[in-house]
Amino acid sequence: RDRVEAAEWLAEMDRGADSLELSAEARSTAEDLFLNNVPESDRSKPAVAAAALYAAALLSGEERAQTEVADAMDVSRLSVQKRWKPMLEAAGFRPPSW
């Protein structure tokens, strides 16, 4: 049900992942992170989707620059920067301190 309700945003994430040339593993992780953090407001969804892609790229060893991910998802770098660490913490990971 969550995937159906978020289909539009998952498709947008897939487009961004294509642009970033992310693997299937990173894409799957990004989808899981997004689905576990879907905001109520449609206005916040692009930023959360971008943060999920960034975090998933880190987790899968396919690190991309925040600016690169933000550009691929058409959001600001600050949107990614503010959201990726709390997203990883909520998923039970300890984000890097850099």
C-alpha positions in Angstrom: 0.0 0.0 0.0 2.8 2.4 0.9 4.5 1.8 -2.5 1.2 2.5 -4.3 0.6 5.7 -2.5 4.2 6.8 -3.0 4.4 5.6 -6.7 4.9 9.1 -8.1 7.8 9.8 -5.7 9.4 6.4 -6.2 9.3 7.0 -10.0 11.0 10.4 -9.4 13.6 8.8 -7.3 14.2 6.2 -10.0 14.7 9.0 -12.5 17.2 10.7 -10.1 19.0 7.4 -9.5 19.3 6.9 -13.3 20.9 10.3 -13.5 23.3 9.4 -10.7 24.0 6.0 -12.2 23.2 4.2 -8.9 23.0 0.4 -8.6 19.9 -1.6 -7.9 21.1 -2.1 -4.3 21.3 1.7 -3.7 17.9 2.2 -5.4 16.3 -0.4 -3.2 17.8 1.1 0.0 16.7 4.6 -1.1 13.2 3.4 -1.6 13.1 1.8 1.8 14.5 4.9 3.5 12.0 7.1 1.7 9.0 4.8 2.5 10.0 4.8 6.2 10.2 8.6 6.2 7.4 9.8 3.9 6.4 13.2 5.1 2.7 14.3 5.2 3.4 17.4 3.2 3.8 17.0 -0.6 6.1 20.0 -0.4 8.7 18.1 1.7 8.6 14.9 -0.4 11.2 15.9 -3.0 13.8 16.8 -0.3 13.2 13.6 1.6 13.5 11.6 -1.6 16.8 13.3 -2.4 18.1 12.7 1.1 17.1 9.0 0.8 19.1 8.8 -2.4 22.1 10.4 -0.9 22.0 8.3 2.2 21.5 5.1 0.2 24.5 6.0 -2.0 26.6 6.3 1.1 25.4 3.0 2.6 26.1 1.1 -0.7 29.5 2.6 -1.1 28.5 4.7 -4.2 29.0 8.1 -2.5 27.8 11.1 -4.5 28.2 14.7 -3.6 25.2 16.4 -1.9 25.1 18.9 -4.7 25.0 16.2 -7.4 22.1 14.4 -5.7 20.3 17.7 -5.1 20.7 18.7 -8.8 19.4 15.2 -9.9 16.3 15.6 -7.7 15.8 19.4 -8.4 16.1 20.4 -4.7 18.6 22.5 -2.9 21.8 21.0 -1.4 20.7 22.4 2.0 17.6 20.2 1.7 19.7 17.1 1.4 22.2 18.3 4.1 19.5 18.8 6.7 17.7 15.5 6.2 20.1 12.7 5.5 21.7 12.2 9.0 18.4 12.1 10.9 17.1 9.7 8.3 20.0 7.3 8.8 19.7 7.6 12.6 16.0 6.7 12.4 16.9 3.7 10.4 19.3 2.5 13.1 22.6 3.6 11.5 25.2 5.8 13.0 26.0 8.5 10.4 29.6 9.7 9.9 30.6 12.7 11.9 32.2 14.6 9.1 
